[in-house]
Amino acid sequence: MILLAIDTAGGDCSAAVYDSAAGVALSEITDAIGIGHAEKLMAVIDRALDEAGLSIDAIERIAVTIGPGSFTGIRVGVAAARGLALALGVEAVGVSTLAVLAASAADGTKSPLLAAMDAKRGEIYAQLYAADGTAISPPEALSIDAAKALVADTNATIVGSAAALLSGLEGEKKADRFPIGLVARLGAAATPSGRPKPLYLRGPDAKVQTGFAIARM
């Protein structure tokens, strides 16, 4: 199966073409753009296809990061994946960014893994995984104290941008990145379950101000 993987959930705008039969990425393109995913994504996809030497018609599945992460970035990626899947008549699958973080460390530890992203405002996006990357708990938004308690109870190894915060270590905070090759591999192994949907663990910061609506005549 030839799979197209897309990631716009963080500061990167990434795409990869992956051959699941061979277990290899035919191309991987990542631009660290910060913002502006909507304007850059299709060009990044075109570059990934060109590097792989394939046309868009060769794609048999699309995988996309669904969050948690950038509210706007996630919407861009999911909309693109669903649109391309519909146009090509292929299936699309969602890949959790927390699953990507866990997979990045799954081969290096025998202890449980806590994929933990700094969600700001005193919260952590977190999910507990077994050492092989299998999910143990659902993804959730936790307070810092609740996340620390979870680490203490499970003796989990922390992976992700909240690691320093939960370990009480000082230092430069690094943004979470989701290697597009891992997104592709997880997407190839995923079981399709309907159209991918954004994984939001809390509501958007901007809310409709209902108190200022103008009455209709």
ChimeraX commands (.cxc) that place a marker at each C-alpha (Angstrom):
marker #1 position 0.00,0.00,0.00 radius 0.5
marker #1 position 1.23,3.48,-0.90 radius 0.5
marker #1 position 0.30,5.96,1.81 radius 0.5
marker #1 position 0.45,9.75,1.97 radius 0.5
marker #1 position 1.06,11.09,5.49 radius 0.5
marker #1 position 0.32,14.70,6.49 radius 0.5
marker #1 position 1.22,16.63,9.64 radius 0.5
marker #1 position 0.15,20.19,10.43 radius 0.5
marker #1 position -0.59,19.72,14.14 radius 0.5
marker #1 position 2.44,21.68,15.37 radius 0.5
marker #1 position 4.99,24.09,14.00 radius 0.5
marker #1 position 5.98,21.81,11.12 radius 0.5
marker #1 position 4.24,21.38,7.79 radius 0.5
marker #1 position 5.12,17.85,6.69 radius 0.5
marker #1 position 4.23,15.19,4.16 radius 0.5
marker #1 position 5.63,11.76,3.37 radius 0.5
marker #1 position 4.99,8.99,0.89 radius 0.5
marker #1 position 5.29,5.56,2.50 radius 0.5
marker #1 position 5.38,2.05,1.02 radius 0.5
marker #1 position 3.84,-0.21,3.67 radius 0.5
marker #1 position 4.73,-3.43,1.85 radius 0.5
marker #1 position 8.43,-2.56,1.95 radius 0.5
marker #1 position 8.16,-0.71,5.27 radius 0.5
marker #1 position 10.07,2.30,3.94 radius 0.5
marker #1 position 9.40,5.98,3.35 radius 0.5
marker #1 position 9.81,6.91,-0.31 radius 0.5
marker #1 position 10.00,10.58,0.63 radius 0.5
marker #1 position 9.80,12.85,3.67 radius 0.5
marker #1 position 9.38,16.63,3.46 radius 0.5
marker #1 position 9.27,18.85,6.56 radius 0.5
marker #1 position 9.16,22.65,6.64 radius 0.5
marker #1 position 9.36,24.28,10.08 radius 0.5
marker #1 position 7.01,27.17,9.33 radius 0.5
marker #1 position 5.33,27.87,12.67 radius 0.5
marker #1 position 2.14,29.23,11.10 radius 0.5
marker #1 position 0.64,29.38,7.62 radius 0.5
marker #1 position -0.06,25.68,7.10 radius 0.5
marker #1 position -3.04,26.32,4.83 radius 0.5
marker #1 position -0.87,28.24,2.37 radius 0.5
marker #1 position 2.04,25.75,2.40 radius 0.5
marker #1 position 0.54,22.27,2.73 radius 0.5
marker #1 position -0.33,21.46,-0.89 radius 0.5
marker #1 position 3.13,22.55,-2.05 radius 0.5
marker #1 position 4.72,20.30,0.58 radius 0.5
marker #1 position 2.56,17.39,-0.59 radius 0.5
marker #1 position 3.58,18.03,-4.21 radius 0.5
marker #1 position 7.26,17.99,-3.19 radius 0.5
marker #1 position 6.80,14.68,-1.35 radius 0.5
marker #1 position 5.16,13.12,-4.40 radius 0.5
marker #1 position 7.87,14.48,-6.72 radius 0.5
marker #1 position 10.64,13.12,-4.50 radius 0.5
marker #1 position 8.93,9.71,-4.42 radius 0.5
marker #1 position 8.52,9.77,-8.20 radius 0.5
marker #1 position 4.78,9.14,-7.94 radius 0.5
marker #1 position 1.59,10.92,-8.94 radius 0.5
marker #1 position -1.27,11.60,-6.55 radius 0.5
marker #1 position -3.23,8.79,-8.25 radius 0.5
marker #1 position -0.79,6.25,-6.77 radius 0.5
marker #1 position -1.92,7.04,-3.21 radius 0.5
marker #1 position -4.02,4.27,-1.63 radius 0.5
marker #1 position -4.46,5.68,1.88 radius 0.5
marker #1 position -4.00,9.03,3.59 radius 0.5
marker #1 position -2.91,9.47,7.22 radius 0.5
marker #1 position -3.11,12.76,9.09 radius 0.5
marker #1 position -2.23,13.94,12.59 radius 0.5
marker #1 position -5.46,14.78,14.41 radius 0.5
marker #1 position -4.07,16.34,17.59 radius 0.5
marker #1 position -3.85,17.40,20.24 radius 0.5
marker #1 position -1.90,20.38,19.00 radius 0.5
marker #1 position -2.49,23.61,17.13 radius 0.5
marker #1 position -6.24,24.21,16.87 radius 0.5
marker #1 position -6.01,25.82,13.43 radius 0.5
marker #1 position -3.23,23.57,12.14 radius 0.5
marker #1 position -5.19,20.42,12.98 radius 0.5
marker #1 position -8.24,21.71,11.10 radius 0.5
marker #1 position -6.10,22.43,8.03 radius 0.5
marker #1 position -4.56,18.96,7.96 radius 0.5
marker #1 position -7.76,17.05,8.63 radius 0.5
marker #1 position -9.70,19.02,6.01 radius 0.5
marker #1 position -6.98,18.41,3.42 radius 0.5
marker #1 position -6.82,14.69,4.21 radius 0.5
marker #1 position -10.56,14.25,3.99 radius 0.5
marker #1 position -10.78,16.24,0.78 radius 0.5
marker #1 position -7.99,14.30,-0.91 radius 0.5
marker #1 position -9.41,10.97,0.25 radius 0.5
marker #1 position -12.81,11.85,-1.17 radius 0.5
marker #1 position -11.33,12.99,-4.49 radius 0.5
marker #1 position -9.15,9.89,-4.84 radius 0.5
marker #1 position -11.72,7.42,-3.54 radius 0.5
marker #1 position -9.37,6.10,-0.83 radius 0.5
marker #1 position -9.58,5.76,2.94 radius 0.5
marker #1 position -8.19,8.28,5.39 radius 0.5
marker #1 position -7.05,7.56,8.95 radius 0.5
marker #1 position -6.22,9.80,11.88 radius 0.5
marker #1 position -3.04,9.50,13.95 radius 0.5
marker #1 position -2.84,10.98,17.44 radius 0.5
marker #1 position 0.14,13.22,18.09 radius 0.5
marker #1 position 0.43,11.60,21.53 radius 0.5
marker #1 position 0.76,8.21,19.81 radius 0.5
marker #1 position 3.56,9.64,17.67 radius 0.5
marker #1 position 5.40,10.88,20.76 radius 0.5
marker #1 position 5.04,7.47,22.43 radius 0.5
marker #1 position 6.21,5.65,19.28 radius 0.5
marker #1 position 9.31,7.83,19.17 radius 0.5
marker #1 position 10.42,6.38,22.52 radius 0.5
marker #1 position 8.82,2.93,22.44 radius 0.5
marker #1 position 12.02,1.11,21.47 radius 0.5
marker #1 position 14.19,2.71,24.11 radius 0.5
marker #1 position 12.55,1.81,27.43 radius 0.5
marker #1 position 10.93,-1.06,29.32 radius 0.5
marker #1 position 8.81,1.18,31.52 radius 0.5
marker #1 position 5.40,2.65,30.68 radius 0.5
marker #1 position 5.45,5.84,28.64 radius 0.5
marker #1 position 3.56,9.02,29.39 radius 0.5
marker #1 position 3.19,11.10,26.24 radius 0.5
marker #1 position 2.83,14.57,27.71 radius 0.5
marker #1 position 2.48,17.88,25.88 radius 0.5
marker #1 position 2.58,21.29,27.55 radius 0.5
marker #1 position -0.93,22.64,26.90 radius 0.5
marker #1 position -0.19,25.93,28.72 radius 0.5
marker #1 position -2.55,27.49,31.28 radius 0.5
marker #1 position -1.44,24.94,33.87 radius 0.5
marker #1 position -2.57,21.90,31.90 radius 0.5
marker #1 position -0.93,18.89,30.27 radius 0.5
marker #1 position -2.23,16.88,27.32 radius 0.5
marker #1 position -1.37,13.34,28.37 radius 0.5
marker #1 position -1.87,9.68,27.54 radius 0.5
marker #1 position -0.32,6.59,29.11 radius 0.5
marker #1 position 1.23,3.92,26.89 radius 0.5
marker #1 position 2.85,0.55,27.44 radius 0.5
marker #1 position 6.55,0.23,26.65 radius 0.5
marker #1 position 5.70,-1.10,23.17 radius 0.5
marker #1 position 3.61,1.98,22.35 radius 0.5
marker #1 position 0.18,0.42,23.00 radius 0.5
marker #1 position -2.27,2.89,24.56 radius 0.5
marker #1 position -3.25,2.12,28.16 radius 0.5
marker #1 position -5.42,5.15,28.93 radius 0.5
marker #1 position -7.45,7.62,26.85 radius 0.5
marker #1 position -5.98,11.02,25.97 radius 0.5
marker #1 position -6.96,13.75,28.40 radius 0.5
marker #1 position -6.15,17.23,29.65 radius 0.5
marker #1 position -4.73,17.04,33.17 radius 0.5
marker #1 position -3.60,19.57,35.72 radius 0.5
marker #1 position 0.14,19.58,36.34 radius 0.5
marker #1 position -0.38,18.05,39.78 radius 0.5
marker #1 position -2.59,15.28,38.38 radius 0.5
marker #1 position -0.03,14.51,35.70 radius 0.5
marker #1 position 2.77,14.36,38.30 radius 0.5
marker #1 position 0.67,11.99,40.39 radius 0.5
marker #1 position 0.13,9.76,37.37 radius 0.5
marker #1 position 3.88,9.60,36.76 radius 0.5
marker #1 position 4.50,8.74,40.42 radius 0.5
marker #1 position 1.84,6.00,40.40 radius 0.5
marker #1 position 3.03,4.36,37.17 radius 0.5
marker #1 position 6.79,5.10,37.21 radius 0.5
marker #1 position 6.34,6.14,33.60 radius 0.5
marker #1 position 9.01,7.61,31.38 radius 0.5
marker #1 position 7.86,11.02,30.18 radius 0.5
marker #1 position 8.19,11.93,26.52 radius 0.5
marker #1 position 7.10,15.25,25.03 radius 0.5
marker #1 position 7.30,18.97,25.75 radius 0.5
marker #1 position 5.95,18.59,29.30 radius 0.5
marker #1 position 8.81,16.32,30.39 radius 0.5
marker #1 position 10.87,19.09,31.99 radius 0.5
marker #1 position 7.78,20.63,33.59 radius 0.5
marker #1 position 6.70,17.36,35.19 radius 0.5
marker #1 position 10.23,16.39,36.23 radius 0.5
marker #1 position 10.88,19.73,37.92 radius 0.5
marker #1 position 13.85,20.42,35.68 radius 0.5
marker #1 position 14.77,23.86,34.48 radius 0.5
marker #1 position 15.83,24.52,30.93 radius 0.5
marker #1 position 14.71,25.64,27.52 radius 0.5
marker #1 position 11.27,24.37,26.61 radius 0.5
marker #1 position 11.23,22.59,23.26 radius 0.5
marker #1 position 8.18,22.51,21.04 radius 0.5
marker #1 position 6.67,19.12,20.25 radius 0.5
marker #1 position 7.54,17.73,16.83 radius 0.5
marker #1 position 5.93,14.75,15.18 radius 0.5
marker #1 position 8.30,12.93,12.79 radius 0.5
marker #1 position 6.40,12.42,9.56 radius 0.5
marker #1 position 7.99,9.01,9.02 radius 0.5
marker #1 position 6.44,7.80,12.28 radius 0.5
marker #1 position 3.09,9.32,11.33 radius 0.5
marker #1 position 3.24,7.33,8.09 radius 0.5
marker #1 position 4.14,4.07,9.84 radius 0.5
marker #1 position 1.37,4.46,12.42 radius 0.5
marker #1 position -1.09,5.44,9.70 radius 0.5
marker #1 position -0.26,2.33,7.68 radius 0.5
marker #1 position -0.89,0.12,10.73 radius 0.5
marker #1 position -4.11,1.90,11.79 radius 0.5
marker #1 position -7.54,0.35,11.37 radius 0.5
marker #1 position -9.86,2.72,9.47 radius 0.5
marker #1 position -12.83,3.87,11.57 radius 0.5
marker #1 position -14.62,6.48,9.51 radius 0.5
marker #1 position -13.37,9.89,8.47 radius 0.5
marker #1 position -10.62,11.34,10.69 radius 0.5
marker #1 position -11.76,14.03,13.13 radius 0.5
marker #1 position -9.76,16.58,15.12 radius 0.5
marker #1 position -8.83,15.45,18.63 radius 0.5
marker #1 position -9.44,18.50,20.80 radius 0.5
marker #1 position -9.01,17.98,24.54 radius 0.5
marker #1 position -10.32,21.43,25.41 radius 0.5
marker #1 position -12.37,24.07,23.63 radius 0.5
marker #1 position -10.97,26.92,21.50 radius 0.5
marker #1 position -9.78,30.11,23.18 radius 0.5
marker #1 position -12.07,32.24,21.02 radius 0.5
marker #1 position -15.76,31.96,21.87 radius 0.5
marker #1 position -18.89,33.46,20.35 radius 0.5
marker #1 position -20.20,36.46,22.35 radius 0.5
marker #1 position -23.89,35.64,22.45 radius 0.5
marker #1 position -24.77,38.64,24.59 radius 0.5
marker #1 position -24.13,41.10,21.75 radius 0.5
marker #1 position -26.31,39.56,19.03 radius 0.5
marker #1 position -28.55,42.00,17.16 radius 0.5
marker #1 position -32.21,41.01,17.20 radius 0.5
marker #1 position -33.71,40.23,13.81 radius 0.5
marker #1 position -36.65,42.32,12.68 radius 0.5
marker link #1:1,2 radius 0.2
marker link #1:2,3 radius 0.2
marker link #1:3,4 radius 0.2
marker link #1:4,5 radius 0.2
marker link #1:5,6 radius 0.2
marker link #1:6,7 radius 0.2
marker link #1:7,8 radius 0.2
marker link #1:8,9 radius 0.2
marker link #1:9,10 radius 0.2
marker link #1:10,11 radius 0.2
marker link #1:11,12 radius 0.2
marker link #1:12,13 radius 0.2
marker link #1:13,14 radius 0.2
marker link #1:14,15 radius 0.2
marker link #1:15,16 radius 0.2
marker link #1:16,17 radius 0.2
marker link #1:17,18 radius 0.2
marker link #1:18,19 radius 0.2
marker link #1:19,20 radius 0.2
marker link #1:20,21 radius 0.2
marker link #1:21,22 radius 0.2
marker link #1:22,23 radius 0.2
marker link #1:23,24 radius 0.2
marker link #1:24,25 radius 0.2
marker link #1:25,26 radius 0.2
marker link #1:26,27 radius 0.2
marker link #1:27,28 radius 0.2
marker link #1:28,29 radius 0.2
marker link #1:29,30 radius 0.2
marker link #1:30,31 radius 0.2
marker link #1:31,32 radius 0.2
marker link #1:32,33 radius 0.2
marker link #1:33,34 radius 0.2
marker link #1:34,35 radius 0.2
marker link #1:35,36 radius 0.2
marker link #1:36,37 radius 0.2
marker link #1:37,38 radius 0.2
marker link #1:38,39 radius 0.2
marker link #1:39,40 radius 0.2
marker link #1:40,41 radius 0.2
marker link #1:41,42 radius 0.2
marker link #1:42,43 radius 0.2
marker link #1:43,44 radius 0.2
marker link #1:44,45 radius 0.2
marker link #1:45,46 radius 0.2
marker link #1:46,47 radius 0.2
marker link #1:47,48 radius 0.2
marker link #1:48,49 radius 0.2
marker link #1:49,50 radius 0.2
marker link #1:50,51 radius 0.2
marker link #1:51,52 radius 0.2
marker link #1:52,53 radius 0.2
marker link #1:53,54 radius 0.2
marker link #1:54,55 radius 0.2
marker link #1:55,56 radius 0.2
marker link #1:56,57 radius 0.2
marker link #1:57,58 radius 0.2
marker link #1:58,59 radius 0.2
marker link #1:59,60 radius 0.2
marker link #1:60,61 radius 0.2
marker link #1:61,62 radius 0.2
marker link #1:62,63 radius 0.2
marker link #1:63,64 radius 0.2
marker link #1:64,65 radius 0.2
marker link #1:65,66 radius 0.2
marker link #1:66,67 radius 0.2
marker link #1:67,68 radius 0.2
marker link #1:68,69 radius 0.2
marker link #1:69,70 radius 0.2
marker link #1:70,71 radius 0.2
marker link #1:71,72 radius 0.2
marker link #1:72,73 radius 0.2
marker link #1:73,74 radius 0.2
marker link #1:74,75 radius 0.2
marker link #1:75,76 radius 0.2
marker link #1:76,77 radius 0.2
marker link #1:77,78 radius 0.2
marker link #1:78,79 radius 0.2
marker link #1:79,80 radius 0.2
marker link #1:80,81 radius 0.2
marker link #1:81,82 radius 0.2
marker link #1:82,83 radius 0.2
marker link #1:83,84 radius 0.2
marker link #1:84,85 radius 0.2
marker link #1:85,86 radius 0.2
marker link #1:86,87 radius 0.2
marker link #1:87,88 radius 0.2
marker link #1:88,89 radius 0.2
marker link #1:89,90 radius 0.2
marker link #1:90,91 radius 0.2
marker link #1:91,92 radius 0.2
marker link #1:92,93 radius 0.2
marker link #1:93,94 radius 0.2
marker link #1:94,95 radius 0.2
marker link #1:95,96 radius 0.2
marker link #1:96,97 radius 0.2
marker link #1:97,98 radius 0.2
marker link #1:98,99 radius 0.2
marker link #1:99,100 radius 0.2
marker link #1:100,101 radius 0.2
marker link #1:101,102 radius 0.2
marker link #1:102,103 radius 0.2
marker link #1:103,104 radius 0.2
marker link #1:104,105 radius 0.2
marker link #1:105,106 radius 0.2
marker link #1:106,107 radius 0.2
marker link #1:107,108 radius 0.2
marker link #1:108,109 radius 0.2
marker link #1:109,110 radius 0.2
marker link #1:110,111 radius 0.2
marker link #1:111,112 radius 0.2
marker link #1:112,113 radius 0.2
marker link #1:113,114 radius 0.2
marker link #1:114,115 radius 0.2
marker link #1:115,116 radius 0.2
marker link #1:116,117 radius 0.2
marker link #1:117,118 radius 0.2
marker link #1:118,119 radius 0.2
marker link #1:119,120 radius 0.2
marker link #1:120,121 radius 0.2
marker link #1:121,122 radius 0.2
marker link #1:122,123 radius 0.2
marker link #1:123,124 radius 0.2
marker link #1:124,125 radius 0.2
marker link #1:125,126 radius 0.2
marker link #1:126,127 radius 0.2
marker link #1:127,128 radius 0.2
marker link #1:128,129 radius 0.2
marker link #1:129,130 radius 0.2
marker link #1:130,131 radius 0.2
marker link #1:131,132 radius 0.2
marker link #1:132,133 radius 0.2
marker link #1:133,134 radius 0.2
marker link #1:134,135 radius 0.2
marker link #1:135,136 radius 0.2
marker link #1:136,137 radius 0.2
marker link #1:137,138 radius 0.2
marker link #1:138,139 radius 0.2
marker link #1:139,140 radius 0.2
marker link #1:140,141 radius 0.2
marker link #1:141,142 radius 0.2
marker link #1:142,143 radius 0.2
marker link #1:143,144 radius 0.2
marker link #1:144,145 radius 0.2
marker link #1:145,146 radius 0.2
marker link #1:146,147 radius 0.2
marker link #1:147,148 radius 0.2
marker link #1:148,149 radius 0.2
marker link #1:149,150 radius 0.2
marker link #1:150,151 radius 0.2
marker link #1:151,152 radius 0.2
marker link #1:152,153 radius 0.2
marker link #1:153,154 radius 0.2
marker link #1:154,155 radius 0.2
marker link #1:155,156 radius 0.2
marker link #1:156,157 radius 0.2
marker link #1:157,158 radius 0.2
marker link #1:158,159 radius 0.2
marker link #1:159,160 radius 0.2
marker link #1:160,161 radius 0.2
marker link #1:161,162 radius 0.2
marker link #1:162,163 radius 0.2
marker link #1:163,164 radius 0.2
marker link #1:164,165 radius 0.2
marker link #1:165,166 radius 0.2
marker link #1:166,167 radius 0.2
marker link #1:167,168 radius 0.2
marker link #1:168,169 radius 0.2
marker link #1:169,170 radius 0.2
marker link #1:170,171 radius 0.2
marker link #1:171,172 radius 0.2
marker link #1:172,173 radius 0.2
marker link #1:173,174 radius 0.2
marker link #1:174,175 radius 0.2
marker link #1:175,176 radius 0.2
marker link #1:176,177 radius 0.2
marker link #1:177,178 radius 0.2
marker link #1:178,179 radius 0.2
marker link #1:179,180 radius 0.2
marker link #1:180,181 radius 0.2
marker link #1:181,182 radius 0.2
marker link #1:182,183 radius 0.2
marker link #1:183,184 radius 0.2
marker link #1:184,185 radius 0.2
marker link #1:185,186 radius 0.2
marker link #1:186,187 radius 0.2
marker link #1:187,188 radius 0.2
marker link #1:188,189 radius 0.2
marker link #1:189,190 radius 0.2
marker link #1:190,191 radius 0.2
marker link #1:191,192 radius 0.2
marker link #1:192,193 radius 0.2
marker link #1:193,194 radius 0.2
marker link #1:194,195 radius 0.2
marker link #1:195,196 radius 0.2
marker link #1:196,197 radius 0.2
marker link #1:197,198 radius 0.2
marker link #1:198,199 radius 0.2
marker link #1:199,200 radius 0.2
marker link #1:200,201 radius 0.2
marker link #1:201,202 radius 0.2
marker link #1:202,203 radius 0.2
marker link #1:203,204 radius 0.2
marker link #1:204,205 radius 0.2
marker link #1:205,206 radius 0.2
marker link #1:206,207 radius 0.2
marker link #1:207,208 radius 0.2
marker link #1:208,209 radius 0.2
marker link #1:209,210 radius 0.2
marker link #1:210,211 radius 0.2
marker link #1:211,212 radius 0.2
marker link #1:212,213 radius 0.2
marker link #1:213,214 radius 0.2
marker link #1:214,215 radius 0.2
marker link #1:215,216 radius 0.2
marker link #1:216,217 radius 0.2
view
